[in-house]
Amino acid sequence: MNTRLLYENLIDLSGVTIAASSEGSDLPASNVAHPFPSRVWRTGTSTAAEWVKFDLGSAKAVGAVVIYNHDLTGSDTLIRLQGNSSDSWDTPAVSITLVWAEDVIKYFLPAAQTYRYWRVTFTKSASGETRDVGRIYLGPVVVLDEDPDYDNYQVEYVDLSESEEALGGQLWTDERGEYRRVQFAYDGAFQSTIDAVFAAYLAVKMGTPFFVNLYPDLSNDLYYVVFRAEPSCKVRAWDPDEGWVKTLKADLRELVT
């Protein structure tokens, strides 16, 4: 499996209705559609079985689910993605058990499933506890025809803190957190890869966050990012067999707000 881009989040579309089994008065279920993962949906404390439900308005194809910035525990059970043509859940058409993972739970469907109603469910280890979920992705997956070049792949931490030295030599630091900067490139990119990356950029520009999984066969890393700049594509050479050889570069920054 090659690089995967997840940028068409169906729950963000106009007209989508979001409901939940329970929710805090100031932390509603609609927060799972907020771009900032720190704006969480918080469950109530009256029942152990919880769910958040999406009415997409019409049947739409879903190829992946991501539950990001959550505090579900390894003791929570029945974490599932469900889909159905009606708002009835006794025997849903889709019912997939998701594997718990700290911070990010994700699942890529073997084949996209098209339904109007979708739910994410889980059962807390105790009804009196609350759970937070920061961001959910539910939508299609764009799989590129190739992975980025390994020697052109770079992840670095960018520290936003500022330090100043007083006249007496004392060092003062204003700690402001950090984020990961992700850069990747192709030297000899397929035209299909160039088209797919630019299509993603045109869909989200530099203001809308999305998910990217760069090396699915080697790493489970799933980055929640925005473009730092427009992707760049340049002609490097002419090959008599392949035609114009092009390079493609992308520069992303992790959204941690």
C-alpha positions in Angstrom: 0.0 0.0 0.0 1.4 3.4 -1.0 1.0 6.9 0.5 -2.6 7.7 1.5 -4.2 11.1 1.6 -7.4 11.7 3.6 -8.7 15.2 2.9 -12.4 14.9 2.0 -14.0 14.6 5.5 -17.7 13.9 4.9 -18.7 14.9 8.4 -17.6 18.5 7.6 -20.0 18.9 4.7 -22.9 21.3 4.9 -26.1 19.7 6.0 -24.6 16.8 7.9 -26.3 16.1 11.3 -24.2 15.0 14.2 -25.8 13.4 17.3 -24.5 11.5 20.2 -25.6 9.1 23.0 -24.5 11.8 25.5 -22.5 15.0 25.6 -21.3 17.7 27.9 -23.2 21.0 27.8 -20.0 22.8 26.8 -18.3 20.0 24.9 -20.9 18.8 22.3 -20.6 16.0 19.8 -20.4 18.6 17.0 -16.8 19.2 18.2 -15.6 16.1 16.4 -16.1 18.1 13.2 -14.0 21.1 14.5 -10.6 21.4 12.8 -8.9 21.9 16.1 -8.4 18.5 17.8 -8.4 20.2 21.3 -12.1 21.0 20.9 -13.3 17.7 22.1 -16.6 15.9 22.4 -17.0 14.7 26.0 -19.4 12.0 26.9 -21.7 12.0 29.8 -21.6 9.7 32.9 -25.0 8.0 32.9 -24.2 5.0 30.6 -21.2 3.0 29.6 -22.2 2.5 25.9 -21.5 5.6 23.9 -21.9 6.5 20.2 -21.6 9.5 17.9 -23.8 9.3 14.8 -23.6 11.1 11.4 -26.5 11.6 9.0 -24.7 12.5 5.8 -27.9 13.5 4.0 -27.4 11.0 1.3 -25.4 7.8 0.7 -21.7 8.6 0.4 -18.7 6.4 0.0 -16.5 5.9 3.1 -13.0 4.3 2.8 -11.5 5.2 6.2 -12.2 6.2 9.7 -9.9 8.1 12.1 -10.5 8.8 15.7 -7.9 11.4 16.7 -6.8 12.9 20.0 -9.0 10.7 22.2 -8.6 9.4 25.7 -10.2 6.0 25.2 -8.4 3.4 27.2 -7.3 -0.2 26.5 -10.1 -1.3 28.9 -12.8 0.2 26.7 -14.5 -2.3 24.4 -16.7 -2.6 21.3 -15.0 0.3 19.5 -16.7 0.0 16.1 -17.5 1.8 12.9 -21.0 1.1 11.7 -22.9 2.1 8.6 -26.4 1.7 7.4 -28.9 2.9 4.9 -31.4 3.8 7.6 -31.1 5.2 11.1 -31.5 1.7 12.6 -28.7 -0.1 14.4 -29.9 -3.6 15.4 -28.2 -5.2 12.3 -26.2 -2.5 10.5 -24.9 -3.2 7.0 -21.4 -2.3 8.2 -20.0 -3.2 11.6 -16.2 -3.2 11.9 -14.4 -3.6 15.2 -11.6 -1.1 15.5 -8.3 -1.8 17.3 -7.6 0.5 20.2 -4.5 2.6 20.0 -3.3 5.5 22.1 -4.2 8.9 20.6 -5.1 7.7 17.1 -7.4 4.9 16.1 -7.7 4.3 12.4 -9.1 1.8 10.0 -8.9 1.6 6.2 -11.7 -0.4 4.6 -10.7 -3.0 2.1 -13.4 -1.5 -0.2 -15.3 1.7 0.2 -18.8 1.3 1.5 -21.6 3.7 0.6 -24.3 4.5 3.2 -26.1 7.6 4.5 -25.9 6.9 8.2 -22.6 6.1 10.1 -21.7 5.7 13.7 -18.6 5.3 15.9 -19.4 3.4 19.0 -17.5 2.3 22.1 -18.3 1.0 25.6 -16.4 2.7 28.5 -14.9 0.6 31.2 -17.3 2.3 33.7 -20.5 4.3 33.1 -19.5 7.0 35.6 -16.4 8.0 33.6 -16.2 10.4 30.7 -14.3 10.0 27.4 -13.0 12.7 25.1 -12.8 12.5 21.3 -11.1 15.4 19.5 -11.5 14.8 15.8 -13.1 12.2 13.6 -12.4 11.6 9.9 -14.9 9.7 7.9 -14.5 9.7 4.1 -12.7 8.5 1.0 -9.0 7.6 0.7 -6.7 8.7 -2.1 -3.9 6.2 -2.6 -1.0 7.5 -4.6 0.8 5.3 -7.2 4.1 5.5 -5.4 5.8 6.4 -2.1 8.0 9.4 -1.6 11.8 9.0 -1.9 13.2 7.8 1.4 16.2 10.1 1.1 13.9 13.1 0.6 11.6 12.4 3.6 12.2 14.5 6.7 10.3 15.0 9.9 11.6 17.7 12.3 10.2 19.3 15.5 9.8 23.0 15.4 9.9 24.7 18.8 7.8 27.8 19.0 9.4 28.9 22.3 11.3 32.1 22.5 14.4 32.7 24.6 16.0 35.9 25.7 19.1 36.6 27.7 19.0 39.4 30.3 21.8 41.8 30.9 23.0 39.8 33.9 23.2 36.7 31.8 20.1 35.0 33.0 18.2 33.1 30.3 14.4 33.6 30.1 12.3 31.3 28.0 8.7 31.7 27.0 7.6 28.1 26.3 5.0 27.9 23.5 5.0 24.2 22.5 6.1 22.6 19.3 4.9 20.9 16.2 6.2 18.5 13.6 7.2 19.7 10.1 6.9 17.0 7.5 8.6 17.3 4.1 8.6 14.8 1.3 9.6 14.7 -2.3 9.7 12.6 -5.5 12.6 12.7 -7.9 10.9 11.3 -11.0 7.3 11.5 -10.0 4.5 9.9 -11.9 2.1 12.4 -13.4 -0.7 10.7 -11.5 1.1 11.4 -8.2 1.6 15.1 -9.2 -2.1 15.4 -10.1 -3.2 13.7 -6.9 -1.1 15.9 -4.6 -2.1 19.1 -6.4 -5.7 18.0 -6.3 -5.4 17.6 -2.5 -3.8 21.1 -2.2 -6.6 22.7 -4.3 -9.2 21.0 -2.1 -7.7 22.2 1.2 -5.3 25.0 0.4 -3.2 26.1 3.4 -6.1 26.5 5.9 -7.8 23.1 6.1 -6.1 20.3 7.9 -6.1 16.7 6.6 -4.5 13.4 7.3 -1.6 11.8 5.5 0.0 8.3 5.9 3.2 8.5 4.0 4.6 4.9 4.3 1.8 2.6 5.2 3.8 -0.6 4.7 6.6 0.7 7.0 5.0 3.0 9.6 1.6 3.6 11.2 2.4 7.3 11.5 -0.7 9.3 10.5 0.0 13.0 10.5 -2.8 15.7 11.0 -1.4 18.5 8.9 -1.8 21.6 6.8 0.2 22.6 3.8 2.9 25.2 4.7 3.2 26.2 1.0 1.9 25.2 -2.4 3.5 21.9 -3.6 6.2 22.5 -6.1 6.8 20.6 -9.4 9.8 21.2 -11.6 11.1 19.5 -14.8 14.5 18.0 -14.0 15.5 16.3 -17.2 14.4 14.7 -20.5 14.4 10.9 -20.8 14.0 9.4 -24.3 12.0 6.5 -22.9 10.1 8.2 -20.1 9.7 11.8 -21.4 10.1 14.7 -19.1 11.3 13.7 -15.6 9.7 15.8 -12.9 10.4 16.4 -9.3 7.6 17.0 -6.7 8.0 18.5 -3.3 5.5 19.1 -0.4 6.0 20.9 2.9 3.5 20.2 5.7 3.1 21.2 9.3 1.3 19.3 12.0 -1.7 21.0 13.5 -1.6 20.7 17.2 -4.1 23.3 18.3 
